């Protein structure tokens, strides 16, 4: 039998509380009404429970049972709003796409800014079971950068599928908030062994080191991590 390390429990709770507090702080800056919204969802859910209790003649018992459900509904509401606010808080910042890509916990390894210009156009390279994904963010000039990195990727890893993504809200672009889901939907074309081999080939290539915007992103939030 394994014994629980009680000494670590306070630290874990402290970290969780700090994460929740930071997420709330970021969300409040983007959506000032979040406090009232959380209370409203809690109050409405609990009121519905109490109303059901009154209808069946068990108001006190049902109110007690409905309390945790009301808290859960409020937390779910906060998580959804916090996730949206997290993306809004970094949208438009230098390296926002890299923050989202690097927040993916499993299946992908991302090298930020393998190509970057003085105008902050940049391309990030991710390697996963779907192959190589090149993500560009910036002005129209980034399209040429994507094509250049595409050719380099094919030279370093011939035969490996290469996918280009342009972050944005225009036609043919992928919104920042949908970037993680977009990668998750890409068909898996490499075996685990092949993926590791591709990663090893690119390990020596590396990428430029740039400042990445800080935030709750940045897995997930719940910070959106996958």
trRosetta pair geometry for C-beta under 8 A, 3 or more apart (Angstrom, degrees):
i j d omega theta_ij theta_ji phi_ij phi_ji
4 9 7.4 40 155 -56 112 117
5 8 4.5 40 110 11 113 112
5 9 7.3 174 101 -30 64 79
6 9 5.4 -35 -156 6 46 122
7 10 7.6 -54 -178 25 35 98
7 11 7.8 22 138 -4 61 112
8 11 5.4 -62 -161 43 53 114
8 12 5.9 54 145 -26 82 104
9 12 5.7 -54 -145 35 32 111
9 13 6.3 31 158 -17 66 106
10 13 5.7 -56 -147 39 32 111
10 14 6.2 36 153 -24 66 106
11 14 5.5 -53 -147 34 31 114
11 15 6.4 31 153 -19 65 104
12 15 5.8 -54 -150 35 31 110
12 16 6.4 30 152 -17 65 107
13 16 5.7 -55 -147 38 32 112
13 17 6.2 34 154 -21 66 106
14 17 5.8 -54 -147 36 29 111
14 18 6.3 30 153 -19 64 106
15 18 5.7 -54 -147 36 30 111
15 19 6.3 33 153 -21 64 105
16 19 5.7 -52 -148 34 31 113
16 20 6.4 29 154 -16 64 106
17 20 5.8 -56 -149 39 31 110
17 21 6.1 32 153 -20 66 109
18 21 5.6 -54 -144 38 30 113
18 22 6.2 31 156 -19 65 106
19 22 5.9 -55 -147 36 27 109
19 23 6.3 28 154 -19 63 108
19 216 7.8 104 -167 -137 75 97
19 223 7.9 -99 -173 -17 108 113
20 23 5.7 -55 -147 36 30 112
20 24 6.3 30 154 -19 64 106
21 24 5.8 -55 -149 36 30 111
21 25 6.3 33 152 -22 64 106
22 25 5.6 -53 -148 33 32 114
22 26 6.4 29 156 -16 66 104
22 216 6.0 158 121 -88 101 96
23 26 6.0 -55 -149 37 30 108
23 27 6.1 29 154 -19 64 111
23 82 4.8 28 171 -159 109 139
23 86 7.5 -35 -138 -71 84 111
23 216 4.8 87 -102 -119 75 149
23 221 6.0 149 -123 -93 123 63
23 223 6.8 -133 -100 -60 117 86
24 27 5.7 -57 -144 40 30 112
24 28 6.1 33 157 -25 66 107
24 34 7.1 -178 -153 114 74 140
24 78 7.5 -22 -96 -167 87 124
24 82 7.3 -54 -80 -100 43 121
25 28 5.9 -53 -147 31 26 111
25 29 6.9 29 154 -22 59 102
26 29 6.0 -55 -159 28 33 112
26 30 6.9 14 153 -4 65 108
26 82 7.4 82 79 -152 102 85
26 85 6.1 143 124 128 88 114
26 86 6.3 51 124 -96 140 66
26 89 5.4 -35 -175 -70 107 165
26 215 6.1 102 -129 -157 149 88
26 216 5.2 -141 32 -18 158 115
27 30 6.1 -69 -154 45 34 101
27 31 5.8 -35 172 46 75 100
27 34 5.0 81 132 -80 111 167
27 78 7.5 97 123 -165 177 80
27 81 6.1 80 -155 122 129 96
27 82 4.6 -66 -73 -107 133 71
27 85 4.1 117 -119 67 67 165
27 86 7.7 -31 -75 -48 79 69
28 31 6.9 -77 -119 73 23 59
28 32 6.1 53 -175 -116 67 44
28 34 5.4 -111 -90 37 64 125
28 35 7.0 31 -108 -32 110 95
29 32 7.8 20 -131 -73 12 71
29 85 7.9 126 62 -177 74 121
29 89 7.0 74 81 -108 118 113
30 85 4.1 164 62 -147 141 97
30 88 5.0 113 -147 91 143 128
30 89 5.6 -99 -56 -67 129 88
31 34 4.9 92 102 -51 102 98
31 37 7.8 -16 143 2 122 146
31 81 6.2 -96 60 177 161 116
31 85 5.5 -101 2 -90 108 123
33 36 5.2 -57 -170 47 75 111
33 37 5.5 81 130 -32 88 104
34 37 5.3 -58 -145 37 32 117
34 38 6.3 34 159 -22 68 102
34 78 7.1 82 -176 -125 107 81
34 81 6.0 166 -121 126 104 145
34 82 8.0 79 -142 -70 143 74
34 85 7.7 -21 -75 -52 138 154
35 38 6.0 -53 -151 32 28 108
35 39 6.5 22 154 -11 63 108
36 39 5.8 -58 -148 41 32 110
36 40 6.0 37 153 -25 66 109
37 40 5.6 -54 -146 34 29 114
37 41 6.5 27 158 -17 64 103
37 77 6.7 -151 142 147 101 128
37 81 6.9 96 106 -57 150 166
38 41 6.1 -55 -150 35 29 107
38 42 6.4 28 153 -16 63 109
38 74 5.0 73 -169 -168 78 102
38 77 6.3 170 -108 89 61 119
38 78 5.3 27 -100 -71 114 106
39 42 5.7 -59 -149 39 32 113
39 43 6.0 28 156 -19 68 111
39 74 7.6 41 -79 -129 20 130
40 43 5.8 -56 -141 39 27 108
40 44 6.1 23 162 -16 65 109
41 44 6.1 -56 -141 39 26 107
41 45 6.2 24 161 -16 63 111
41 70 7.9 157 128 -168 69 72
41 73 5.5 -149 157 128 106 99
41 74 4.8 152 91 -99 109 66
41 77 4.5 -165 -49 -12 175 163
42 45 6.1 -63 -149 39 24 107
42 46 6.2 16 159 -13 64 112
42 70 4.9 79 -158 160 64 100
42 71 6.6 33 -125 -89 107 43
42 73 6.9 161 -92 77 47 97
42 74 4.0 6 -65 -66 92 134
43 46 6.0 -59 -144 40 27 107
43 47 6.0 29 156 -23 65 110
43 70 7.7 85 -54 -165 14 129
44 47 5.6 -54 -144 35 29 113
44 48 6.5 33 155 -22 63 102
45 48 5.8 -52 -154 30 30 112
45 49 6.7 31 149 -17 62 104
45 66 7.2 -176 141 173 80 103
45 69 6.3 -143 160 118 122 87
45 70 4.0 163 95 -116 112 74
45 73 4.3 149 -74 49 161 155
45 74 7.3 -130 22 -41 138 81
46 49 5.5 -54 -154 35 36 114
46 50 6.3 35 150 -19 69 105
46 63 7.2 51 -175 -149 91 75
46 66 5.6 132 -133 124 56 113
46 67 6.4 36 -118 -102 109 51
46 70 3.9 9 -59 -88 85 157
47 50 5.6 -52 -145 38 33 111
47 51 6.2 39 152 -23 65 104
48 51 5.6 -53 -149 34 31 114
48 52 6.6 32 152 -19 63 102
48 66 7.5 -171 80 -155 72 143
49 52 5.8 -54 -154 33 32 110
49 53 6.5 34 148 -20 64 106
49 62 5.6 -170 166 151 83 93
49 63 6.3 128 116 -108 106 42
49 65 7.0 -158 -171 84 128 80
49 66 2.4 90 -178 -121 164 161
49 67 7.7 -139 88 -40 160 42
49 69 6.5 137 -73 65 139 125
49 70 6.7 -99 1 -50 136 107
50 53 5.4 -53 -152 35 35 117
50 54 6.4 38 151 -21 67 101
50 59 6.0 38 -163 -156 76 87
50 62 6.7 150 -109 101 33 103
50 63 4.8 36 -98 -93 87 95
50 66 6.6 -124 -42 52 59 152
51 54 5.7 -49 -148 33 33 111
51 55 6.4 35 151 -22 63 106
52 55 5.6 -55 -151 34 33 115
52 56 6.5 8 159 0 67 108
52 62 5.7 -143 90 177 91 151
52 66 7.6 139 46 -70 116 137
53 56 6.4 -70 -146 47 28 92
53 57 8.0 -97 167 69 56 17
53 58 5.0 -95 -156 91 82 64
53 59 4.0 116 123 -114 113 37
53 60 7.2 175 170 17 142 25
53 61 6.5 172 -138 65 119 68
53 62 2.8 -164 -84 52 107 131
53 63 5.6 -73 6 -35 166 72
53 66 7.4 -111 -35 -12 119 129
54 57 7.7 37 -174 -74 28 25
54 59 4.7 37 -74 -85 65 107
56 62 7.1 110 53 -48 114 144
58 61 4.3 -41 171 48 107 116
58 62 5.2 107 104 -22 93 100
59 62 6.2 -65 -140 44 22 103
59 63 5.9 27 161 -25 63 112
60 63 5.7 -55 -146 33 26 114
60 64 6.6 27 155 -19 61 105
61 64 5.8 -58 -156 34 30 111
61 65 6.5 23 151 -14 65 108
62 65 5.4 -54 -144 41 37 111
62 66 5.8 34 157 -20 70 110
63 66 5.9 -56 -139 40 26 109
63 67 6.8 49 154 -46 58 93
64 67 6.0 -35 -160 -2 30 118
65 68 7.7 -62 179 29 37 93
65 69 7.5 23 138 -4 66 116
66 69 5.2 -66 -157 46 51 115
66 70 5.9 56 147 -29 81 102
67 70 5.8 -55 -150 31 29 111
67 71 6.6 26 154 -16 64 104
68 71 5.4 -52 -148 37 38 113
68 72 6.2 42 151 -22 68 104
69 72 5.5 -51 -146 36 33 114
69 73 6.4 36 153 -21 64 103
70 73 5.7 -51 -147 34 31 111
70 74 6.5 32 152 -18 63 105
71 74 5.7 -54 -150 36 32 112
71 75 6.4 31 152 -18 65 107
72 75 5.7 -55 -147 37 31 111
72 76 6.3 34 153 -21 65 105
73 76 5.7 -52 -146 35 31 112
73 77 6.4 34 153 -20 63 106
74 77 5.7 -53 -150 35 31 114
74 78 6.4 31 152 -19 64 106
75 78 5.6 -53 -147 36 33 112
75 79 6.3 37 153 -24 65 104
76 79 5.7 -52 -149 32 30 114
76 80 6.6 28 155 -17 63 105
77 80 6.1 -59 -153 35 29 108
77 81 6.4 19 155 -10 65 111
78 81 5.9 -62 -146 44 30 105
78 82 5.7 31 157 -23 68 112
79 82 5.7 -54 -139 37 26 111
79 83 6.4 32 158 -25 61 104
79 221 7.4 121 -158 178 71 67
79 222 5.0 17 -150 0 111 79
80 83 5.9 -52 -153 28 28 113
80 84 6.9 23 153 -13 61 105
81 84 5.8 -57 -154 38 35 110
81 85 6.1 33 151 -19 68 110
82 85 5.5 -56 -142 41 32 112
82 86 6.2 42 155 -31 65 101
82 216 6.9 -60 170 105 103 164
82 221 5.5 -170 124 -135 103 90
82 222 7.3 117 84 19 122 29
82 223 7.6 -77 133 -80 109 53
83 86 5.8 -49 -152 24 28 115
83 87 7.2 23 153 -12 59 101
83 220 7.7 108 -118 -23 94 14
83 221 5.0 120 -97 170 66 124
83 222 6.7 5 -71 67 105 62
83 223 7.3 149 -106 -137 70 27
83 224 5.0 86 -146 -52 103 102
84 87 6.2 -59 -161 35 34 107
84 88 6.5 28 149 -15 67 110
84 177 7.1 15 -125 -128 62 140
85 88 5.5 -57 -145 41 36 112
85 89 6.1 42 155 -30 69 105
86 89 5.8 -52 -149 27 28 114
86 90 7.2 -1 161 4 60 105
86 215 5.9 139 -157 145 80 120
86 216 4.6 -94 -113 69 117 106
86 217 5.4 145 169 -66 114 76
86 218 7.1 169 172 7 120 57
86 220 8.0 -112 115 23 168 52
86 221 4.9 -60 -33 -78 159 147
86 223 5.9 141 -118 -132 166 78
86 224 6.6 -178 75 6 140 95
87 90 6.7 -78 -156 46 30 90
87 91 5.9 48 152 -51 70 104
87 100 7.6 40 -114 -90 90 121
87 176 5.6 155 -164 109 109 109
87 177 4.4 41 -158 -88 171 90
87 217 7.7 98 -81 -87 50 115
87 224 7.5 10 -52 18 102 138
88 91 5.5 -38 -137 7 32 122
89 215 5.2 152 102 -132 124 140
89 216 7.7 73 50 21 147 92
90 93 5.0 -80 -169 31 64 127
90 96 4.5 153 140 -125 99 100
90 99 5.8 -73 167 61 162 156
90 176 7.8 -156 91 165 93 150
90 213 4.5 150 -137 103 106 143
90 215 5.1 -120 -53 2 114 154
90 217 6.1 -30 -8 -20 151 143
90 218 7.3 31 -24 7 161 117
91 96 6.0 100 -109 -160 28 161
91 176 5.5 -175 -108 41 90 156
92 96 6.8 67 34 -28 24 152
93 96 4.8 115 61 -59 80 103
93 213 4.1 62 118 -64 147 147
94 120 5.0 -94 -110 -149 104 125
94 122 7.8 82 -162 -1 80 137
94 210 7.0 -110 148 157 113 124
94 211 6.8 57 96 78 119 91
94 213 6.9 139 66 -44 59 98
95 98 4.5 -45 -166 37 80 120
95 99 6.2 90 135 -29 84 91
95 112 6.3 36 -141 -171 103 136
95 113 7.0 -45 -101 -46 96 114
95 122 7.2 -3 -83 59 61 157
95 210 5.7 -175 -75 109 129 116
95 211 6.5 -158 7 98 152 53
95 212 4.4 -128 143 -117 141 59
95 213 5.8 167 80 -5 97 79
96 99 5.6 -51 -156 28 35 115
96 100 6.8 30 151 -15 66 103
96 137 6.9 -152 57 172 88 166
96 167 7.9 -178 87 145 100 156
96 176 6.0 -24 133 -132 119 142
96 213 5.8 2 -87 26 67 134
97 100 5.8 -56 -153 36 35 109
97 101 6.2 30 153 -16 69 109
97 122 7.8 -176 51 84 121 104
97 124 6.0 -164 113 6 109 136
97 135 5.4 -165 163 136 133 126
97 137 4.3 -179 -14 -33 138 142
97 167 4.8 -135 -91 -35 128 162
97 176 6.5 -117 -89 -119 69 93
97 179 6.6 177 -141 -118 80 164
98 101 5.7 -57 -143 41 32 110
98 102 5.9 24 162 -13 69 112
98 110 6.7 166 -149 142 71 132
98 112 3.6 47 -138 -118 138 118
98 113 6.7 -30 -71 -26 146 81
98 122 7.7 -34 -40 114 116 136
98 124 5.0 172 -91 -91 84 145
98 210 7.7 128 17 71 166 112
98 212 5.4 -107 96 -117 119 113
99 102 6.2 -62 -142 42 22 104
99 103 6.5 30 154 -31 59 109
99 212 5.3 148 -73 177 87 108
99 213 5.7 -58 -49 61 147 84
99 215 7.0 50 -179 41 151 107
99 217 4.7 56 155 111 114 146
99 218 4.4 -86 172 -51 98 156
100 103 5.8 -56 -154 24 29 116
100 176 6.1 -179 -38 -173 156 83
100 179 4.9 76 125 70 142 136
100 180 6.1 -124 170 -47 99 93
100 217 6.4 -71 -82 -164 56 132
100 218 6.7 -107 -81 -68 40 105
100 224 7.7 -2 -139 89 86 115
101 104 6.3 -39 -173 2 41 110
101 108 7.0 -106 -176 132 82 139
101 110 4.3 124 133 -103 115 162
101 112 7.5 156 68 -85 124 85
101 124 5.8 164 35 125 162 149
101 126 5.6 -126 -168 -73 127 130
101 135 6.3 -170 -67 30 142 157
101 179 6.8 -75 -66 141 75 129
101 180 7.7 -176 -97 -85 41 73
101 183 7.6 106 -123 -39 82 156
102 110 5.0 -119 -77 63 69 129
102 112 6.8 -35 -47 -52 125 112
102 212 7.4 -16 30 -153 148 161
102 218 7.2 39 78 -138 90 122
103 180 7.2 -59 81 -85 103 130
103 217 5.4 -98 -68 167 144 82
103 218 4.4 -125 -75 -118 126 75
103 219 4.0 179 179 -22 93 96
103 220 5.4 -161 170 -19 121 132
103 223 7.0 -114 -158 138 135 109
103 224 6.8 72 125 94 142 69
103 225 4.7 -121 160 -102 92 87
103 226 7.8 89 116 12 83 72
104 107 6.8 -71 152 62 118 88
104 108 4.7 24 98 50 138 124
104 110 7.4 102 40 -21 109 121
104 180 5.9 169 -80 -132 101 99
104 183 6.9 -59 -85 85 157 145
104 219 7.2 174 -79 -70 18 125
104 225 6.6 169 -105 -159 26 73
104 226 5.1 -14 -132 50 77 100
105 219 5.7 126 -46 -146 98 152
105 220 7.9 117 -34 -134 105 149
105 225 5.2 70 -30 160 102 116
105 226 6.3 -156 24 82 84 46
106 226 7.1 -104 41 115 82 76
107 128 5.0 45 152 -146 81 118
107 129 6.2 -54 -160 -1 100 102
108 126 5.1 -5 -170 -174 113 114
108 127 7.0 148 -153 72 61 40
108 128 4.2 -37 -94 -70 73 121
108 133 7.9 -31 -136 34 121 127
108 183 6.5 10 -73 158 152 143
109 126 6.8 156 78 -154 41 62
109 127 5.2 -16 59 56 94 92
109 128 7.3 162 16 -69 63 69
109 199 5.6 63 46 -123 149 122
110 124 5.8 12 -172 166 107 117
110 125 7.0 157 -153 87 58 45
110 126 4.4 -23 -97 -97 82 86
110 127 8.0 179 -80 17 39 62
111 114 5.5 63 109 -64 111 103
111 124 6.8 175 85 -164 51 70
111 125 4.8 -4 55 62 99 96
111 126 7.7 -171 21 -77 62 40
111 202 7.0 -139 -12 148 145 121
111 205 7.6 107 117 94 176 99
111 206 6.6 180 -152 -170 136 32
111 207 4.0 147 159 -13 106 135
112 122 7.7 19 174 153 77 136
112 124 5.0 -28 -124 -117 49 107
112 207 6.0 162 73 116 42 145
112 208 7.9 -83 107 73 73 68
112 210 6.4 -117 125 44 117 101
112 212 6.5 -74 -134 -80 175 118
113 116 4.5 1 -159 -49 105 125
113 122 4.7 -45 -112 -162 80 130
113 123 7.3 98 -133 62 33 45
113 124 6.4 -10 -35 -86 36 74
113 207 5.5 131 82 162 61 113
113 208 4.6 -73 120 66 111 98
113 209 7.7 162 69 -85 127 5
113 210 4.6 73 -5 3 164 130
114 123 5.8 -57 59 95 87 90
114 124 6.7 119 2 -131 89 28
114 125 4.7 28 -16 -10 145 114
114 149 6.2 103 96 -127 121 130
114 205 7.3 16 -139 137 119 113
114 206 7.9 158 -116 115 85 42
114 207 4.1 -77 -88 -115 64 106
114 208 7.1 152 -119 10 19 80
115 122 6.5 164 90 -151 58 55
115 123 4.3 18 50 38 102 110
115 145 4.9 178 116 -170 139 113
115 148 6.9 120 -109 85 165 118
115 149 5.5 -128 -9 -64 136 119
115 208 7.9 113 -85 4 13 119
116 120 7.3 -18 -166 -137 97 32
116 121 7.0 163 -150 85 50 52
116 122 4.2 -1 -104 -105 84 97
116 123 7.5 -145 -64 24 56 63
116 208 5.6 -99 16 57 124 149
116 210 6.4 133 -78 -61 168 145
117 120 7.1 -59 75 11 74 17
117 121 4.6 16 33 49 114 95
117 122 7.4 -148 17 -68 66 60
117 138 7.5 116 41 -175 108 165
117 141 6.8 -25 11 115 161 137
117 145 7.4 -121 -30 -74 109 140
119 138 6.8 104 111 -167 95 125
119 139 6.4 -28 131 7 134 126
119 141 7.0 71 67 47 141 146
120 138 6.0 177 109 -112 66 112
121 136 7.3 4 -178 -171 88 98
121 137 7.5 -171 -148 95 52 46
121 138 3.1 163 -115 127 67 164
121 139 5.5 -72 -80 33 118 80
121 141 5.1 -96 -68 82 172 105
121 142 4.4 -153 -168 -72 111 91
121 145 6.3 162 135 -7 115 151
122 136 7.1 177 94 -145 40 60
122 137 6.1 -8 60 58 81 82
122 138 6.1 122 13 -36 56 127
122 142 7.2 -21 41 -118 23 117
122 145 7.7 -111 -148 134 16 160
122 210 7.3 -84 -114 15 157 168
123 134 5.6 -4 -174 -175 113 98
123 135 6.8 151 -157 77 59 43
123 136 4.8 -24 -99 -94 80 79
123 142 6.6 155 -64 -162 87 95
123 145 5.0 -162 -33 133 125 114
123 146 5.8 168 -109 -85 130 61
123 149 5.0 -160 128 -16 156 157
124 134 7.4 157 76 -157 45 49
124 135 4.7 -16 57 61 96 99
124 136 7.9 -176 18 -76 67 33
124 137 7.8 17 -4 5 104 103
124 207 7.8 44 -132 -152 59 161
125 132 6.6 -23 -163 -166 95 98
125 133 7.5 145 -159 78 46 52
125 134 5.8 -17 -102 -103 69 70
125 135 7.9 -169 -75 21 23 75
125 149 6.9 -144 -76 177 107 131
125 153 7.2 176 -131 -88 123 118
125 202 7.0 -143 129 -168 140 147
125 207 6.8 -170 28 -76 107 133
126 132 7.3 146 79 -161 51 49
126 133 4.4 -17 64 62 102 102
126 134 7.9 -168 24 -74 73 26
126 135 6.7 37 -4 -9 111 112
126 183 6.9 -36 109 -128 157 140
127 131 7.6 -74 -142 150 63 29
127 132 5.7 -20 -101 -103 75 67
127 133 7.7 -171 -76 21 28 75
127 195 6.6 144 152 -164 96 81
127 198 5.4 -171 -157 113 131 114
127 199 5.1 170 101 -83 148 79
127 202 6.3 176 -46 34 145 148
128 131 7.4 -6 66 39 62 26
128 133 7.0 -1 23 -1 103 115
128 183 7.1 89 26 176 155 111
128 186 7.8 106 81 74 124 128
128 190 7.9 158 119 47 42 121
128 195 6.5 -11 -178 -141 25 128
129 188 4.0 -14 136 -136 119 98
129 189 7.1 142 152 36 66 47
129 190 5.3 -153 -154 61 48 85
129 191 7.9 0 -136 -137 90 6
129 192 7.3 -28 -97 -83 101 55
129 195 5.6 -49 -86 -73 53 140
130 133 6.6 35 91 -50 117 111
130 161 6.9 -86 157 87 61 128
130 163 6.7 -21 138 -1 116 139
130 183 7.1 -157 25 -168 149 71
130 186 3.7 37 -128 117 155 122
130 187 6.3 115 -122 75 92 41
130 188 5.9 -79 -74 -100 60 42
130 189 6.1 61 -150 15 39 91
130 190 7.4 -49 24 14 6 96
131 160 5.1 154 -148 168 98 84
131 161 3.4 -127 -56 70 168 87
131 162 6.3 -117 139 -69 125 33
131 163 6.5 118 76 -8 113 95
131 186 8.0 -110 32 150 86 133
131 189 5.4 -4 -42 60 104 119
131 190 5.9 138 -76 -25 59 116
131 198 7.6 -163 -151 -125 51 174
132 153 4.9 177 123 -167 161 138
132 157 6.5 140 -39 64 135 141
132 160 5.7 74 -10 126 106 118
132 161 7.0 180 30 94 70 53
132 162 4.7 -17 74 -110 106 73
132 163 7.1 173 91 24 53 68
132 198 6.8 -140 -62 175 96 138
133 162 7.8 165 -87 -161 28 51
133 163 4.8 -19 -112 68 74 102
133 164 7.9 167 -160 -85 58 19
133 165 6.2 16 -179 -3 101 117
133 183 6.3 -53 -55 -118 178 102
133 186 7.1 -132 -80 -44 128 171
134 146 5.4 141 122 -145 127 82
134 149 5.1 149 -134 104 143 126
134 150 6.2 -113 14 -72 156 73
134 153 6.8 -128 -53 -32 121 148
134 162 6.6 19 -7 -177 108 97
134 163 7.1 -179 25 88 68 49
134 164 5.2 -20 69 -110 101 66
134 165 7.0 173 88 26 49 72
135 165 4.5 -18 -109 72 74 108
135 166 7.9 168 -158 -85 55 21
135 167 6.2 49 180 -36 99 105
135 179 7.3 57 -137 -153 144 122
136 142 3.8 149 173 156 124 120
136 143 7.0 163 97 -75 165 38
136 145 6.1 138 -119 80 126 108
136 146 4.6 -78 -39 -65 138 111
136 164 7.2 3 -2 -170 109 91
136 165 7.0 174 22 89 67 55
136 166 5.1 -20 67 -111 101 67
136 167 6.8 -157 89 12 46 82
137 142 6.7 -168 62 -125 14 169
137 166 7.7 144 -83 -164 44 53
137 167 4.2 -14 -93 52 95 124
137 168 7.5 158 -130 -51 70 82
138 141 6.7 -53 117 62 118 88
138 142 4.3 132 60 -51 104 127
139 142 6.3 141 66 -12 48 92
140 143 6.0 -25 -180 3 60 114
141 144 6.0 -48 -172 31 55 109
141 145 6.8 55 136 -18 73 105
142 145 5.0 -53 -152 39 48 118
142 146 6.2 56 148 -28 72 98
142 166 6.8 137 99 -129 118 96
143 146 5.6 -47 -151 29 33 114
143 147 6.7 32 151 -17 62 102
143 166 6.8 -6 -86 -94 81 135
144 147 5.7 -52 -151 35 35 112
144 148 6.4 37 150 -20 65 105
145 148 5.6 -54 -150 35 33 113
145 149 6.3 27 155 -13 67 107
146 149 5.9 -58 -146 42 29 105
146 150 6.1 40 150 -30 64 105
146 164 4.8 84 174 -145 129 123
146 166 7.1 -72 -50 -76 157 90
147 150 5.3 -47 -147 28 32 120
147 151 6.8 33 154 -18 62 99
147 164 7.8 4 -70 -99 52 153
148 151 6.0 -54 -158 32 32 109
148 152 6.7 29 147 -16 64 106
149 152 5.3 -51 -147 38 39 115
149 153 6.2 45 152 -25 69 102
150 153 5.8 -53 -149 33 29 112
150 154 6.6 26 153 -16 63 106
150 162 5.4 133 -143 136 81 144
150 164 6.2 -37 -77 -68 122 116
151 154 5.8 -55 -149 37 32 110
151 155 6.4 32 152 -21 64 107
152 155 5.6 -58 -152 35 32 113
152 156 6.3 20 156 -10 68 108
153 156 6.0 -60 -144 43 30 102
153 157 6.1 -33 175 41 68 100
153 160 7.3 -102 157 80 96 112
153 162 4.9 125 101 -108 138 134
154 157 7.1 -79 -126 68 20 62
154 158 6.1 52 176 -104 64 58
154 160 7.8 -162 -112 54 51 80
154 162 6.2 -81 -62 -17 84 146
155 158 7.1 11 -131 -62 17 85
156 201 5.6 145 161 146 97 117
156 202 6.4 88 138 -84 144 76
156 205 6.6 -12 -120 -62 161 139
157 160 4.1 -15 136 17 114 137
157 198 5.1 44 -127 -131 147 93
157 201 5.5 138 -77 86 96 153
157 202 7.2 -34 -39 -50 124 99
160 190 7.0 13 -138 -78 93 126
160 194 7.8 170 -107 164 102 110
160 198 5.6 108 -116 -106 157 132
161 189 5.0 54 2 72 139 156
161 190 7.7 -139 26 -40 101 97
163 186 6.4 -104 -19 -130 171 139
165 174 5.3 -26 -167 17 107 135
165 179 7.4 110 153 -136 147 89
165 182 6.8 119 -126 123 139 141
166 172 6.9 30 52 122 122 88
166 173 4.9 -76 98 -115 93 83
166 174 7.0 135 71 17 47 80
167 173 6.5 52 161 -174 12 102
167 174 5.9 -51 -107 72 52 82
167 175 7.6 56 -161 -159 71 13
167 176 5.8 54 -168 -79 116 72
167 179 6.4 -6 -109 -88 106 124
168 173 3.6 -48 66 179 89 157
168 174 7.5 74 38 51 51 41
168 175 7.3 -55 110 -94 20 46
169 173 6.4 -22 16 88 9 128
169 175 5.4 44 -94 -95 72 92
170 173 4.6 69 58 8 72 130
174 178 5.8 -127 -176 87 85 101
174 179 5.7 107 131 -95 119 66
174 182 4.9 -12 -146 -57 141 167
175 178 4.7 69 65 18 91 104
175 179 7.3 -122 97 -40 47 75
176 179 5.7 -25 -157 -21 36 119
178 181 5.3 -62 -164 49 66 112
178 182 5.6 76 136 -36 85 102
179 182 5.6 -54 -148 29 29 115
179 183 6.8 25 157 -15 63 103
180 183 6.1 -58 -156 35 32 107
180 184 6.4 31 150 -21 66 109
180 224 6.3 -172 20 144 156 114
180 225 7.8 -152 -131 -138 155 29
180 226 5.2 164 175 -21 123 128
181 184 5.4 -55 -147 36 35 115
181 185 6.4 31 156 -20 67 107
182 185 6.1 -61 -153 34 28 108
182 186 7.3 45 147 -40 60 93
183 186 5.8 -36 -160 1 40 117
184 226 6.1 -124 -74 -171 129 162
190 194 4.1 -134 -166 93 98 120
190 195 4.7 126 116 -61 130 80
190 198 6.9 -51 -141 -6 162 136
191 194 4.7 95 50 8 76 103
191 195 7.0 -136 93 -7 39 87
192 195 5.7 -53 -149 34 31 114
192 196 6.6 30 153 -18 64 104
193 196 5.9 -55 -152 35 31 109
193 197 6.5 33 150 -21 64 106
194 197 5.5 -54 -150 34 34 114
194 198 6.5 34 153 -19 67 102
195 198 5.8 -53 -151 34 32 110
195 199 6.5 32 151 -18 64 106
196 199 5.6 -53 -148 37 34 113
196 200 6.4 37 152 -23 65 104
197 200 5.6 -53 -150 33 32 113
197 201 6.6 34 151 -22 64 102
198 201 5.7 -52 -152 31 34 113
198 202 6.5 17 156 -6 66 109
199 202 6.1 -67 -149 45 31 101
199 203 6.4 53 150 -52 65 94
200 203 5.5 -31 -150 -4 33 121
201 204 7.6 -67 173 26 33 96
201 205 7.8 26 131 -17 63 112
202 205 4.8 -50 -160 27 62 122
203 206 7.5 26 167 -60 36 66
213 217 7.7 54 97 35 92 136
214 218 7.9 -129 -157 83 36 119
215 218 5.6 81 74 47 86 95
216 220 7.8 -160 141 56 82 71
216 221 4.9 101 135 -52 114 95
216 223 4.6 -154 149 -96 88 114
217 220 7.0 88 -155 17 45 94
217 221 7.0 -3 -97 -4 39 128
217 223 5.9 168 -119 -170 23 118
217 224 7.3 -22 -130 49 72 82
218 221 7.8 30 2 4 19 117
218 223 6.2 -83 46 175 6 130
218 225 7.8 91 -126 -73 43 96
219 223 5.1 23 76 103 22 101
219 224 6.4 -46 -83 105 38 34
219 225 1.6 51 -128 -67 89 132
219 226 7.0 -96 -108 6 100 41
220 223 3.4 9 70 107 68 71
220 224 4.2 -35 -52 85 48 16
220 225 2.7 37 -120 -14 146 76
220 226 7.3 -112 -102 -26 107 45
221 224 5.1 -27 94 -16 129 53
221 225 7.3 134 60 -13 87 78
222 225 7.7 -100 152 25 95 80
